[in-house]
């Protein structure tokens, strides 16, 4: 993990790749819990028998499950110290170029796109690419926005 001692130090690396998270295994239990929490119980996610006959041959993670794993994965890549609170401010572009079949291992890579200082805090825009082990296409690409308040 890269640790930046201040926002000013973090700001100096705009335009660079910050690193990668550890690999994370996506399990059927995780998919089922996400389905329960969100009410999205589509068979392609939750019915292994039916999904075996579907287009991917198995269940796949919800795109939004993959997206929701970004904070935990990115938390393994970098940290900015000297900040009272960090708030998920949202996402800009979000795409899901390829599915995440159950049992897949995914990890995130992060690139700092920009840092904008304002009266309410400092916003950092980070492009996060979630890749699936063995897949030529990413599972998710999102420009996330983090608000940091000192």
C-alpha positions in Angstrom: 0.0 0.0 0.0 1.2 3.5 -0.8 0.7 6.0 2.0 0.6 9.7 1.3 1.3 12.0 4.3 -0.9 14.8 3.1 -3.3 15.9 0.3 -0.4 18.0 -1.1 1.8 14.9 -1.4 -1.1 13.0 -3.0 -1.7 15.8 -5.5 1.9 15.5 -6.8 1.1 12.0 -8.2 -1.8 13.1 -10.4 -1.6 11.2 -13.7 0.2 8.1 -12.2 -0.9 4.6 -11.6 -1.1 4.0 -7.8 -0.9 0.2 -7.8 -3.1 -2.9 -7.5 -5.1 -4.5 -4.7 -4.8 -8.1 -3.6 -6.9 -10.7 -5.5 -10.4 -11.2 -4.2 -12.4 -14.4 -4.8 -16.1 -13.8 -5.7 -18.2 -16.5 -4.1 -21.8 -17.6 -4.6 -22.5 -16.7 -1.0 -21.3 -13.2 -1.6 -23.5 -13.0 -4.8 -26.5 -14.3 -2.9 -26.0 -11.9 0.0 -25.8 -9.0 -2.5 -29.0 -10.2 -4.2 -30.8 -10.4 -0.8 -29.6 -6.9 0.2 -30.7 -5.3 -3.1 -33.7 -7.4 -4.1 -32.0 -8.2 -7.5 -32.5 -12.0 -7.5 -32.3 -12.5 -11.3 -31.6 -16.2 -12.0 -28.3 -15.5 -13.8 -26.9 -14.4 -10.4 -28.7 -16.7 -7.9 -29.8 -20.0 -9.6 -26.7 -22.1 -10.4 -28.8 -24.9 -12.0 -30.5 -22.5 -14.5 -27.4 -20.4 -15.0 -25.5 -23.6 -16.0 -27.7 -23.6 -19.1 -27.4 -19.8 -19.6 -24.9 -17.8 -21.7 -22.0 -18.0 -19.2 -22.4 -21.6 -18.0 -22.6 -20.5 -14.4 -23.8 -17.7 -12.2 -22.2 -14.3 -12.5 -21.8 -11.4 -10.1 -24.0 -8.4 -10.3 -22.3 -5.5 -12.0 -23.2 -3.4 -9.0 -21.6 -6.0 -6.7 -18.4 -5.6 -8.6 -18.7 -1.8 -8.4 -19.5 -2.0 -4.6 -16.2 -3.9 -4.0 -14.2 -0.9 -5.2 -13.8 0.9 -1.9 -12.5 -2.3 -0.2 -10.2 -3.1 -3.0 -8.9 0.5 -3.4 -8.4 0.7 0.4 -5.6 -1.9 -0.1 -3.9 0.3 -2.8 -3.4 3.7 -1.1 -4.2 5.9 1.8 -4.0 9.7 2.4 -3.1 10.7 6.0 -3.9 14.0 7.6 -7.6 13.8 6.6 -10.4 13.8 9.1 -12.9 12.0 6.9 -13.1 10.5 3.4 -16.5 10.3 1.8 -17.6 8.5 -1.4 -18.7 11.4 -3.5 -19.9 9.2 -6.4 -18.7 8.0 -9.8 -18.4 9.5 -13.2 -18.2 7.0 -16.0 -19.0 3.4 -15.0 -18.8 0.4 -17.4 -19.0 -3.4 -17.1 -17.1 -4.7 -20.2 -17.1 -8.3 -19.1 -18.9 -10.6 -16.6 -17.5 -12.0 -13.3 -18.4 -15.7 -13.1 -18.7 -17.2 -9.7 -15.3 -18.4 -8.4 -13.5 -15.7 -10.3 -10.6 -13.8 -8.8 -10.7 -10.0 -9.3 -8.4 -7.1 -8.3 -8.4 -3.4 -8.7 -5.9 -1.1 -10.2 -6.1 2.7 -9.5 -4.9 5.7 -11.4 -5.2 9.2 -9.9 -6.8 11.4 -12.6 -7.1 14.6 -10.7 -7.3 16.5 -7.4 -9.6 19.5 -7.0 -9.5 21.7 -3.8 -12.7 23.4 -2.8 -14.3 25.1 0.2 -16.1 21.9 1.3 -13.0 19.7 0.9 -10.7 18.2 -1.7 -12.1 15.9 -4.4 -9.9 13.2 -5.9 -10.9 11.5 -9.1 -9.5 8.0 -9.5 -10.0 5.6 -12.4 -10.4 2.2 -11.0 -10.1 -0.8 -13.3 -11.4 -4.1 -11.9 -9.8 -7.0 -13.7 -10.7 -10.6 -13.7 -7.8 -13.1 -13.5 -7.3 -14.7 -17.0 -9.7 -12.3 -18.8 -8.4 -10.0 -21.5 -11.2 -7.5 -20.7 -11.8 -5.7 -17.4 -14.9 -6.5 -15.4 -15.5 -2.9 -14.4 -14.0 0.5 -15.2 -15.2 3.4 -13.1 -14.0 7.0 -12.4 -14.7 7.3 -8.7 -14.7 10.5 -6.8 -13.5 10.8 -3.2 -14.2 13.8 -1.0 -11.5 14.4 1.6 -12.1 16.8 4.5 -9.2 18.0 6.7 
